[in-house]
């Protein structure tokens, strides 16, 4: 019994082109991975800056509004490790061929 074309990874890879690679059954464009990696890296730093800005600028006079600004700043700051982890993962995906 012959393997169907869509399950034959080398033939499918050859048909799609060299700028794509097989990753757990999915084809990933290495240029797209690099661009998304750079975007996530920038968003990580933007999250840190945004967190600091939210913490200091969105306070208020009431203790409750200050506490809300602090919690919201921490929440936004927690996005940074996620963006940095995604950046590293996407960079690794884009490098392997």
C-alpha positions as CSV (number, residue, x, y, z in Angstrom):
1,X,0.0,0.0,0.0
2,X,1.5,3.3,-1.1
3,X,1.6,6.3,1.4
4,X,-0.8,9.1,0.4
5,X,0.9,12.3,-0.9
6,X,-0.2,14.4,2.0
7,X,1.4,12.0,4.5
8,X,4.6,11.8,2.6
9,X,6.6,14.5,4.3
10,X,9.7,14.6,2.0
11,X,7.5,14.8,-1.1
12,X,5.3,17.4,0.5
13,X,8.3,19.4,1.7
14,X,9.7,19.4,-1.8
15,X,6.4,20.5,-3.3
16,X,5.9,23.4,-0.9
17,X,9.4,24.7,-1.1
18,X,12.6,25.2,0.9
19,X,11.4,28.2,2.9
20,X,9.0,26.0,4.8
21,X,9.8,23.2,7.2
22,X,7.9,20.4,8.8
23,X,7.2,20.9,12.5
24,X,5.0,18.2,14.1
25,X,2.9,17.9,11.0
26,X,2.6,21.7,10.3
27,X,4.5,23.8,7.8
28,X,6.0,26.9,9.3
29,X,7.4,29.9,7.4
30,X,10.8,30.7,8.9
31,X,10.5,34.4,7.9
32,X,7.1,34.7,9.6
33,X,8.6,33.1,12.8
34,X,11.5,35.6,12.8
35,X,9.1,38.5,12.4
36,X,6.7,37.3,15.1
37,X,9.7,36.7,17.3
38,X,10.9,40.3,16.9
39,X,7.3,41.5,17.5
40,X,7.0,39.5,20.8
41,X,10.4,40.8,21.9
42,X,9.4,44.4,21.4
43,X,6.0,43.7,23.1
44,X,7.9,42.3,26.1
45,X,9.7,45.6,26.6
46,X,6.6,47.6,25.9
47,X,4.8,45.6,28.6
48,X,7.5,46.5,31.1
49,X,7.3,50.2,30.2
50,X,3.5,50.1,30.1
51,X,3.5,48.5,33.5
52,X,5.6,51.2,35.1
53,X,3.6,53.9,33.3
54,X,0.3,52.4,34.5
55,X,1.5,52.1,38.0
56,X,2.7,55.7,38.3
57,X,0.2,57.5,36.0
58,X,-3.2,55.9,36.6
59,X,-3.3,56.3,40.4
60,X,-5.7,58.6,42.0
61,X,-6.3,60.2,45.3
62,X,-8.4,57.4,46.8
63,X,-6.7,54.4,48.3
64,X,-8.9,52.1,46.2
65,X,-7.9,53.7,42.9
66,X,-4.2,53.5,43.8
67,X,-4.6,49.9,44.7
68,X,-6.4,49.2,41.4
69,X,-3.6,51.0,39.5
70,X,-1.0,49.0,41.3
71,X,-2.7,45.7,40.5
72,X,-3.3,46.6,36.9
73,X,0.4,47.6,36.5
74,X,1.5,44.3,37.9
75,X,-1.0,42.5,35.6
76,X,0.4,44.2,32.6
77,X,4.0,43.6,33.8
78,X,3.3,39.8,34.0
79,X,2.8,39.8,30.2
80,X,6.6,40.5,29.7
81,X,7.9,37.0,30.5
82,X,5.2,35.5,28.3
83,X,6.2,37.7,25.3
84,X,9.9,36.9,25.9
85,X,9.2,33.2,26.1
86,X,7.2,33.3,22.9
87,X,10.0,35.3,21.2
88,X,12.6,32.7,22.1
89,X,10.4,29.9,21.1
90,X,9.5,31.5,17.7
91,X,13.1,32.4,17.1
92,X,14.1,28.7,17.7
93,X,11.3,27.6,15.3
94,X,12.5,29.9,12.6
95,X,16.2,28.8,12.8
96,X,15.6,25.1,12.4
97,X,15.3,23.8,8.9
